[in-house]
Amino acid sequence: MALVLHKSFNFLVDVNLPRKFAFFNSPLFMHVVDIDPMMTDNEIWEYAIKNEKVILTKDADFYDRYISSKTTPKVVYLQLGNCTLNELHKYFTDNWDSVISKLDHSSMVILKKDQIMTFE
């Protein structure tokens, strides 16, 4: 039986996502506010590239930049609308394995309530 190696991702959580969210309470998640709460989108982008972090955001500016850039970090873009922390936690719990699987082969993953989309 062959051993399947899985790449581990580390995430940079944008300021527009909840800091006190249990799902992000792991060494795999670093919060922008812990680095510098005044970081610009450009600084977040460059930090993610330099440090091999996946940007986790609800900010459409990162989607727009992804579409127009030649060099990009991996980005998980949440388009889930307004939801409670409990709903967000359930979404992550139900879908996180799929998100990680899609990140293995994609550089942009868009999370919607009823589907998960990817860009190569």
Backbone bond lengths (Angstrom), bond angles and torsions (degrees), N, CA, C in turn:
res aa  C-N    CA-C-N  psi(-1)  N-CA   C-N-CA  omega(-1)  CA-C   N-CA-C  phi
1 M - - - 1.454 - - 1.523 108.14 -
2 A 1.326 116.59 130.87 1.464 122.50 -178.52 1.521 110.45 -80.80
3 L 1.318 114.93 142.82 1.459 120.77 175.93 1.515 108.57 -84.95
4 V 1.307 116.78 127.26 1.454 121.62 179.54 1.518 108.16 -98.64
5 L 1.326 116.27 119.15 1.455 120.83 178.30 1.514 109.37 -91.39
6 H 1.300 116.37 137.54 1.461 121.07 179.32 1.509 108.92 -115.99
7 K 1.318 116.24 128.37 1.461 120.13 177.40 1.520 109.28 -69.38
8 S 1.304 114.64 133.61 1.456 120.22 177.58 1.529 108.69 -91.00
9 F 1.300 116.41 133.43 1.454 121.37 178.48 1.522 109.48 -104.85
10 N 1.313 115.31 148.73 1.453 122.27 173.02 1.516 106.84 -118.87
11 F 1.321 115.84 138.61 1.450 121.29 -170.31 1.512 112.19 -113.94
12 L 1.327 114.33 143.52 1.453 122.84 173.87 1.524 106.52 -109.79
13 V 1.326 116.19 108.87 1.466 122.32 -174.08 1.520 108.79 -87.32
14 D 1.327 115.73 119.25 1.458 122.20 -178.80 1.529 110.50 -67.44
15 V 1.322 115.08 159.77 1.469 121.16 -176.31 1.528 113.04 -65.52
16 N 1.323 118.26 -16.51 1.461 120.39 -178.58 1.532 113.15 -83.17
17 L 1.325 117.10 2.27 1.463 121.33 176.42 1.527 109.42 -110.76
18 P 1.340 116.37 152.25 1.468 119.56 -173.20 1.524 113.72 -64.28
19 R 1.298 115.37 128.87 1.472 122.50 179.08 1.529 110.80 -69.80
20 K 1.299 116.45 -40.33 1.468 121.70 -176.64 1.532 110.09 -96.66
21 F 1.314 115.68 55.73 1.459 122.33 -178.87 1.524 107.50 -111.51
22 A 1.319 117.08 118.21 1.467 122.16 -171.99 1.534 112.72 -53.52
23 F 1.319 117.08 -35.76 1.467 119.58 -177.48 1.530 111.21 -62.57
24 F 1.335 117.57 -29.79 1.465 121.37 -179.02 1.523 112.26 -88.83
25 N 1.324 118.42 5.43 1.456 122.68 -178.20 1.529 109.32 -85.00
26 S 1.322 114.58 71.11 1.459 121.74 -176.75 1.525 108.13 -155.41
27 P 1.315 117.45 151.61 1.474 119.61 176.92 1.538 113.07 -62.24
28 L 1.323 117.93 -14.39 1.464 120.77 178.96 1.526 112.29 -75.15
29 F 1.339 117.09 -13.64 1.457 122.21 -176.71 1.525 110.01 -115.95
30 M 1.332 115.48 121.61 1.461 121.95 175.07 1.526 106.56 -113.75
31 H 1.311 116.48 135.97 1.456 121.16 -177.81 1.533 110.04 -97.98
32 V 1.320 115.37 136.01 1.461 121.17 178.01 1.525 110.24 -53.52
33 V 1.320 117.63 -40.23 1.470 120.54 -177.95 1.528 112.01 -62.89
34 D 1.328 117.76 -22.60 1.460 120.70 177.34 1.530 111.77 -80.20
35 I 1.301 117.07 -20.12 1.467 121.42 177.88 1.527 108.78 -89.28
36 D 1.345 113.96 -58.35 1.461 120.87 178.80 1.522 107.42 -167.32
37 P 1.324 118.80 108.25 1.465 121.06 -177.05 1.527 113.47 -63.43
38 M 1.323 117.07 -12.46 1.464 120.94 -179.83 1.532 112.34 -100.17
39 M 1.322 118.17 10.40 1.473 120.83 179.39 1.519 110.08 -58.89
40 T 1.315 115.94 136.16 1.454 120.86 174.50 1.529 109.27 -79.83
41 D 1.316 115.96 165.42 1.468 119.48 175.91 1.524 110.54 -57.50
42 N 1.315 117.56 -39.91 1.464 121.53 179.21 1.533 110.52 -62.49
43 E 1.319 117.23 -42.96 1.468 120.66 179.26 1.528 111.01 -66.48
44 I 1.324 117.35 -37.64 1.463 121.11 176.52 1.525 109.62 -63.19
45 W 1.316 116.19 -45.54 1.468 123.00 179.96 1.531 110.30 -57.85
46 E 1.324 115.90 -51.32 1.468 120.73 -178.13 1.526 111.26 -66.31
47 Y 1.312 117.58 -38.71 1.468 121.76 177.58 1.525 110.05 -61.56
48 A 1.333 117.02 -43.81 1.463 121.20 -179.81 1.523 111.11 -63.23
49 I 1.323 117.62 -41.76 1.466 120.36 178.22 1.522 109.97 -64.20
50 K 1.309 116.38 -51.10 1.470 122.04 -175.91 1.527 111.80 -61.70
51 N 1.310 117.67 -37.78 1.460 122.25 -173.99 1.527 114.06 -104.45
52 E 1.336 116.24 9.54 1.461 123.14 177.73 1.533 111.82 53.45
53 K 1.322 114.89 50.98 1.470 122.36 177.53 1.522 109.32 -105.45
54 V 1.297 116.33 148.68 1.459 122.98 172.83 1.522 106.62 -93.76
55 I 1.332 116.79 123.40 1.466 120.59 178.12 1.525 108.69 -76.70
56 L 1.316 115.57 128.39 1.452 123.05 176.54 1.528 106.40 -112.72
57 T 1.353 117.53 115.19 1.463 120.19 -169.56 1.520 113.02 -151.00
58 K 1.330 114.55 160.54 1.470 122.52 169.40 1.527 109.87 -110.28
59 D 1.313 117.83 1.85 1.458 124.75 -173.54 1.538 111.05 -83.93
60 A 1.335 116.76 115.97 1.462 121.97 -179.50 1.526 112.50 -61.92
61 D 1.330 118.05 -21.95 1.469 120.42 178.72 1.523 111.44 -59.03
62 F 1.329 117.64 -34.24 1.469 120.09 179.35 1.526 110.83 -70.76
63 Y 1.313 117.80 -35.40 1.467 121.07 174.41 1.527 109.53 -63.11
64 D 1.322 116.50 -48.41 1.469 120.64 -179.79 1.522 110.99 -59.61
65 R 1.305 116.29 -43.40 1.468 120.12 -179.80 1.526 110.39 -66.39
66 Y 1.308 117.21 -39.40 1.460 121.46 178.45 1.535 110.35 -57.61
67 I 1.331 115.17 -45.60 1.468 120.67 -177.98 1.528 111.47 -63.13
68 S 1.327 117.40 -33.94 1.467 120.47 -173.67 1.529 114.73 -100.59
69 S 1.325 118.60 0.57 1.471 120.98 -175.75 1.518 112.02 -103.38
70 K 1.321 114.59 149.45 1.462 120.35 175.43 1.523 110.73 -86.04
71 T 1.322 117.12 -37.67 1.458 122.09 178.64 1.513 108.32 -110.04
72 T 1.332 115.45 123.03 1.466 119.11 -175.95 1.525 111.23 -135.38
73 P 1.319 115.24 148.70 1.461 117.98 165.39 1.527 107.80 -80.81
74 K 1.300 116.84 173.65 1.456 119.46 170.15 1.530 106.89 -75.65
75 V 1.338 115.76 145.33 1.460 121.19 -177.49 1.528 108.99 -135.44
76 V 1.330 115.83 133.94 1.456 121.91 169.06 1.521 105.21 -110.53
77 Y 1.329 115.24 114.50 1.464 122.77 -174.53 1.527 109.00 -107.99
78 L 1.321 116.70 114.78 1.454 122.29 -178.82 1.521 110.54 -87.74
79 Q 1.314 115.81 120.54 1.461 123.00 173.42 1.531 107.60 -121.07
80 L 1.307 115.14 60.79 1.461 120.58 -174.12 1.519 113.07 -101.08
81 G 1.330 117.06 -2.95 1.455 119.78 -177.48 1.515 110.80 70.13
82 N 1.302 115.65 -167.08 1.461 120.27 178.30 1.516 109.76 -74.86
83 C 1.330 115.43 129.65 1.462 119.63 175.62 1.526 108.60 -151.19
84 T 1.296 115.12 156.36 1.455 120.01 178.98 1.529 109.36 -74.35
85 L 1.321 116.67 166.51 1.462 120.08 175.70 1.525 110.80 -61.71
86 N 1.320 117.00 -36.66 1.469 120.04 177.22 1.522 111.37 -63.85
87 E 1.329 117.21 -42.88 1.473 120.45 178.00 1.524 110.78 -65.28
88 L 1.329 116.21 -41.24 1.461 120.18 178.39 1.524 110.47 -63.44
89 H 1.323 117.22 -43.32 1.459 121.24 179.26 1.529 110.67 -62.41
90 K 1.326 117.05 -43.67 1.469 120.37 177.87 1.525 110.60 -61.58
91 Y 1.336 116.82 -42.45 1.466 120.31 179.02 1.532 110.05 -59.65
92 F 1.319 116.19 -48.66 1.469 119.99 -179.79 1.528 111.14 -63.17
93 T 1.312 117.36 -44.57 1.461 120.96 179.73 1.528 110.97 -60.82
94 D 1.307 116.80 -43.19 1.467 121.59 -178.51 1.524 113.46 -72.66
95 N 1.342 117.60 -28.79 1.466 120.21 -169.82 1.519 116.00 -118.99
96 W 1.323 118.81 -5.56 1.453 120.34 -171.24 1.526 113.11 -61.29
97 D 1.320 118.95 -40.52 1.463 120.78 178.94 1.530 110.51 -59.93
98 S 1.310 116.82 -39.49 1.463 121.14 177.90 1.528 111.01 -66.61
99 V 1.334 116.83 -40.79 1.470 120.61 178.10 1.523 109.66 -60.20
100 I 1.323 117.44 -47.98 1.469 121.56 -179.98 1.518 110.33 -61.52
101 S 1.305 117.27 -43.06 1.460 121.26 178.81 1.530 111.08 -60.33
102 K 1.320 116.35 -42.01 1.465 120.19 -179.91 1.533 111.17 -70.01
103 L 1.328 117.98 -33.10 1.465 120.59 177.35 1.524 111.91 -64.70
104 D 1.327 116.99 -26.76 1.461 120.30 177.86 1.528 111.13 -59.60
105 H 1.335 116.85 -29.80 1.463 120.94 -173.52 1.523 114.03 -121.47
106 S 1.319 117.80 2.17 1.463 121.74 -175.75 1.523 109.68 -136.73
107 S 1.308 115.17 158.45 1.463 118.59 177.38 1.524 112.24 -107.36
108 M 1.336 117.55 -10.96 1.465 122.04 176.08 1.518 107.70 -135.99
109 V 1.322 115.86 124.96 1.460 121.72 175.49 1.524 107.12 -120.96
110 I 1.319 115.76 125.33 1.471 121.51 -179.76 1.529 107.90 -108.87
111 L 1.334 114.57 121.20 1.457 120.53 -178.99 1.518 110.02 -97.72
112 K 1.321 115.81 120.10 1.460 122.65 174.42 1.518 107.37 -119.77
113 K 1.318 116.85 161.78 1.464 119.36 -176.88 1.525 112.60 -58.45
114 D 1.342 116.44 -36.19 1.456 119.43 -174.28 1.529 114.61 -111.36
115 Q 1.335 117.14 2.60 1.463 119.06 178.43 1.527 111.16 -163.33
116 I 1.325 114.48 161.35 1.458 122.12 175.03 1.518 106.25 -122.78
117 M 1.332 115.50 121.38 1.466 121.49 -177.00 1.534 108.94 -109.70
118 T 1.337 116.47 155.01 1.457 120.69 179.30 1.521 111.83 -135.58
119 F 1.328 114.55 156.44 1.455 123.31 170.34 1.515 106.85 -126.20
120 E 1.303 116.50 140.37 1.472 121.15 178.75 1.508 111.03 -76.20
